[in-house]
Amino acid sequence: MEKRKYGNTDMDVSILGFGGAEIGSSDEQTVDRLLGGALDAGLNLIDTAECYGNSEELIGKALAGRRNDYYLFTKCGHSAGLEYPDWDLLLLEKSIDRSLKRLNTDYVDMIHLHSCREEVLREGGVIEVLQRAKQAGKTRYIGYSGDRNDALYAVQTGLFDSLEISINIADQEAIELTLDEAIKRNMGVTAKRPIANAAWTHETMNETDYPFIYWNRLRDLRYGFLADHQKGVETALRFTLSTPGVHTAIVGTNNPDRWQQNAALLDKGLLDREQYEEIRRIWRDTAGQDWVGQT
C-alpha cells in the first residue's frame, strides 16, 4: 500500500489507517482478526482515543507482539471514567498514563488533543501537558484532532505536529478553512470520516442518528456516482485522499475482510483533476453557510 511522509515527522504512513472507534464494544477474537487483517493488508497506522470504549485495551492485547509494525495514535481530553472534568490538566496527565497502560506500550507515536475548544487552547495548559509528555518519552509527537475555527487556531499556533480533521464528499469546510495553513507548516494531516460514514447507503435516517447530517447534505449534493454503492465508496475515498495536504485517511469497520476490499478500491490511484474539481464545484454550488466541519 502506498505510503506518504507524515509532515515534519519521521513517519511514512500508509494512505489508509485503522480507526479504532468502532471496535470499542467488540470481542477480542474479532479485534484480533480486524487488526491482523489491517496490518497484513499494508496498513501501518492505528488511531484510537481515550473515550472509544475498550478500544485501547483491545488494541493493546491484540498487537502486543507487533508494536514495531505500526504507528500508534491516541487522543486525550475527555474524562472517560476518570474523576476529573474534561480538560483538567491532571486529567490529561492521568489519561495519557492510562492510555499507555491500556495500549500495553511505553510510548505512542502521536497524542492528539481531542476536539479541544479554542478558548481552552488559548489558556496554554493543555498544550504544555502534551509537551511534557513528549519530553518524558510518552509520545513522539503531539497533535490536534478537531474541526472548524478551533482546528484553525490550533494549526496557527505552530505547536502541533499533526492535524486530524473531517474531510469527505459531505464535509469540505476544512479544505477551504484549514488545510492551506497546515500545508504551510508542513503538518501531518489525517482525514477522519473519509467516506462520510457511507451515509448515502441508508434509505431513511432519524435526526438523532450519528450520520444524519451527512445523509441530509448528500440528498442535496446529489452526486451521480453514489447511485452505485461500490463506486460511491471508491470515489468518496479517492476524493479524500486526492485532497492536497492529506497524508492518510482513517477508516473504521467491524468486518475483518474490509481491509483487503478497501485496499483494492485504491488500485486506480487518485482521482484525476477533472473528477476532483467537479466534486468540489458541486459542493461550492450547494453547501449552506451552516455546513461546517463535523467534530
NORWOTA-V891232 format. One record per residue. RES is the residue in one small letter. PHI is phi in whole degrees, -180 to 180 (NA if undefined). PSI is psi in radians with two decimals (none if undefined). OMEGA is omega in radians with two decimals (999 if undefined). Layout:
BEGIN
RES:PHI:PSI:OMEGA
RES:PHI:PSI:OMEGA
END
This chain:
BEGIN
m:NA:2.46:-3.13
e:-58:2.49:3.07
k:-123:2.61:3.13
r:-129:2.47:3.08
k:-66:2.26:-3.00
y:-89:1.45:3.08
g:59:-2.34:-3.11
n:-83:0.00:-3.09
t:-82:3.08:3.08
d:-97:0.27:-3.09
m:-95:2.30:2.94
d:-104:1.82:-2.98
v:-99:2.54:3.05
s:-66:2.57:-3.08
i:-69:-0.31:2.97
l:-110:2.35:3.05
g:-122:2.82:3.14
f:-91:2.10:3.07
g:-93:2.11:-2.97
g:-87:0.09:-3.06
a:-65:-0.69:-3.00
e:-78:-0.22:-3.09
i:-93:0.04:-3.02
g:-59:-0.40:3.13
s:-118:0.28:-3.12
s:-84:2.94:3.08
d:-91:2.83:-3.05
e:-61:-0.70:-3.10
q:-63:-0.74:3.12
t:-64:-0.76:-3.12
v:-66:-0.66:3.07
d:-56:-0.80:-3.14
r:-67:-0.74:-3.14
l:-60:-0.89:-3.06
l:-72:-0.70:3.08
g:-61:-0.74:3.11
g:-65:-0.66:3.12
a:-64:-0.86:-3.13
l:-66:-0.69:3.14
d:-67:-0.46:3.10
a:-81:-0.08:3.09
g:106:-0.01:3.08
l:-71:2.42:3.10
n:-131:0.32:3.12
l:-130:2.22:3.09
i:-122:2.20:-3.08
d:-119:2.29:3.12
t:-144:-2.91:-3.12
a:-161:2.86:-3.12
e:-66:-0.38:-3.02
c:-111:0.30:3.12
y:-93:0.94:3.12
g:57:-2.24:3.14
n:-94:0.31:-3.04
s:-55:-0.86:-3.10
e:-61:-0.78:-3.13
e:-64:-0.72:-3.13
l:-66:-0.70:3.09
i:-65:-0.78:-3.14
g:-60:-0.67:3.13
k:-74:-0.75:-3.03
a:-70:-0.57:-2.99
l:-117:0.44:-3.10
a:-57:-0.58:-3.09
g:-96:0.11:-3.06
r:-127:0.48:-3.02
r:-59:-0.49:-3.12
n:-83:-0.02:-3.08
d:-94:-0.05:-3.04
y:-156:2.80:3.00
y:-96:2.43:-3.02
l:-119:2.09:3.11
f:-113:2.44:2.95
t:-139:-3.13:-3.05
k:-136:2.80:3.09
c:-145:2.84:3.09
g:141:-0.51:-3.11
h:-103:2.56:-3.02
s:-61:-0.78:3.03
a:46:0.82:3.06
g:102:-0.20:3.08
l:-88:2.62:-3.01
e:-85:0.94:3.11
y:-143:2.69:3.06
p:-72:2.72:3.06
d:-52:2.42:3.05
w:73:0.04:2.98
d:-60:2.43:-3.04
l:-67:-0.64:3.06
l:-66:-0.64:3.08
l:-57:-0.84:-3.10
l:-60:-0.76:3.14
e:-62:-0.80:-3.12
k:-70:-0.61:3.12
s:-65:-0.74:3.12
i:-63:-0.79:3.13
d:-64:-0.71:3.11
r:-63:-0.71:3.13
s:-61:-0.74:3.13
l:-62:-0.73:3.12
k:-64:-0.81:-3.14
r:-62:-0.71:-3.08
l:-81:-0.05:3.06
n:59:0.81:-3.09
t:-147:2.77:3.09
d:-86:-0.31:-3.09
y:-155:2.75:2.92
v:-115:2.85:3.14
d:-82:-0.46:-3.13
m:-152:2.34:2.91
i:-116:2.16:3.07
h:-102:2.42:2.86
l:-69:2.33:-2.89
h:-99:1.61:3.10
s:58:0.88:-3.13
c:-83:2.35:-3.13
r:-72:2.68:-3.10
e:-58:-0.72:-3.09
e:-64:-0.57:3.08
v:-73:-0.73:3.09
l:-59:-0.70:-3.09
r:-64:-0.47:3.11
e:-69:-0.43:2.98
g:91:-0.44:-3.02
g:-63:-0.68:-3.09
v:-67:-0.62:3.10
i:-69:-0.69:3.13
e:-63:-0.61:3.09
v:-61:-0.78:3.12
l:-65:-0.69:3.12
q:-63:-0.67:3.10
r:-68:-0.66:3.09
a:-63:-0.65:3.10
k:-67:-0.78:3.12
q:-62:-0.55:3.14
a:-83:-0.04:3.12
g:82:0.23:3.13
k:-80:-0.41:3.04
t:-144:2.59:3.13
r:-84:-0.57:-3.10
y:-142:2.86:3.12
i:-126:2.61:-3.08
g:-149:3.10:3.11
y:-125:2.32:3.05
s:-118:2.11:-3.13
g:167:-2.94:-2.99
d:-144:3.12:3.03
r:63:-2.65:-3.09
n:-69:-0.40:3.05
d:-60:-0.80:3.14
a:-67:-0.69:3.13
l:-60:-0.79:3.12
y:-62:-0.76:-3.13
a:-58:-0.78:3.12
v:-63:-0.77:-3.05
q:-70:-0.28:3.05
t:-66:-0.46:-3.10
g:73:0.22:-3.04
l:-99:-0.16:-3.04
f:-109:2.55:3.11
d:-87:-0.38:-2.95
s:-141:2.60:3.03
l:-128:2.22:3.02
e:-114:2.13:-2.93
i:-150:2.69:-3.12
s:-77:2.15:3.07
i:-145:2.11:3.08
n:-167:-3.11:-3.07
i:-64:-0.33:3.13
a:-110:0.14:-3.02
d:-151:1.53:-3.00
q:-119:0.18:-3.14
e:-57:-0.71:-3.06
a:-63:-0.51:-3.13
i:-62:-0.65:-3.10
e:-92:-0.52:-3.00
l:-93:-0.69:-2.83
t:-122:-0.62:-2.94
l:-64:-0.68:3.13
d:-59:-0.68:3.12
e:-67:-0.66:3.10
a:-68:-0.68:3.13
i:-64:-0.73:3.12
k:-57:-0.58:-3.09
r:-97:0.11:3.13
n:53:0.78:3.10
m:-81:2.60:2.92
g:-72:2.41:-3.11
v:-127:2.15:3.06
t:-109:2.18:3.09
a:-89:2.17:3.03
k:-101:2.77:-3.07
r:53:0.81:-2.98
p:-68:-0.32:3.08
i:-114:0.42:3.05
a:55:0.64:3.14
n:57:0.36:-3.10
a:47:0.69:-3.02
a:-62:-0.51:-3.09
w:-68:-0.23:-3.10
t:-79:-0.12:3.12
h:-97:2.28:3.12
e:-70:-0.68:3.09
t:-135:2.84:3.13
m:-158:2.46:3.07
n:-81:2.64:-3.13
e:-62:-0.39:-3.14
t:-85:-0.14:-3.14
d:-72:2.51:-3.05
y:-54:-0.80:-3.10
p:-88:0.22:-2.99
f:-58:-0.75:-3.09
i:-60:-0.75:3.09
y:-65:-0.76:3.12
w:-57:-0.77:-3.12
n:-67:-0.75:3.12
r:-63:-0.74:-3.07
l:-66:-0.47:3.04
r:-63:-0.59:3.11
d:-82:-0.63:-3.09
l:-69:-0.61:3.01
r:52:0.83:3.07
y:-65:2.22:-3.11
g:-64:-0.56:-3.07
f:-70:-0.19:-3.14
l:-79:-0.11:3.12
a:-64:-0.50:3.09
d:-109:2.12:-3.02
h:-58:-0.90:-3.07
q:-65:-0.73:3.10
k:-65:-0.60:3.10
g:-62:-0.84:3.13
v:-63:-0.80:-3.13
e:-60:-0.86:-3.09
t:-67:-0.72:3.13
a:-61:-0.79:-3.12
l:-68:-0.74:3.12
r:-66:-0.58:3.07
f:-61:-0.87:-3.11
t:-60:-0.78:-3.10
l:-76:-0.22:3.07
s:-87:-0.15:-3.10
t:-72:2.15:-3.13
p:-55:2.32:3.12
g:99:-0.32:-3.12
v:-84:2.28:3.14
h:-102:-0.60:-3.10
t:-153:2.74:3.11
a:-127:2.23:-3.12
i:-96:2.29:-3.10
v:-123:2.34:3.09
g:-105:2.56:3.10
t:-162:2.76:2.98
n:-111:0.17:-3.13
n:-100:1.93:-3.09
p:-61:-0.36:-3.14
d:-89:-0.07:-3.00
r:-67:-0.51:-3.01
w:-68:-0.74:3.07
q:-63:-0.66:3.13
q:-66:-0.79:3.14
n:-64:-0.72:3.12
a:-61:-0.68:-3.14
a:-66:-0.55:3.14
l:-62:-0.42:-3.07
l:-95:0.10:-3.14
d:-59:-0.50:-3.12
k:-78:-0.12:-3.13
g:80:-2.75:-3.10
l:-76:2.82:3.00
l:-67:2.56:3.02
d:-72:2.85:-3.02
r:-59:-0.66:-3.12
e:-65:-0.78:3.12
q:-62:-0.81:-3.11
y:-61:-0.83:-3.08
e:-68:-0.49:3.10
e:-68:-0.71:3.08
i:-64:-0.70:3.11
r:-66:-0.68:3.14
r:-63:-0.79:3.13
i:-60:-0.73:3.10
w:-61:-0.86:-3.09
r:-63:-0.60:-3.12
d:-77:-0.31:-2.97
t:-114:-0.63:-2.97
a:-61:2.35:3.04
g:-86:2.91:-3.13
q:-64:-0.38:-3.13
d:-91:0.14:3.13
w:-85:1.20:-3.08
v:-91:2.94:-3.14
g:-62:2.45:-3.12
q:-93:2.07:-3.09
t:-77:none:999
END
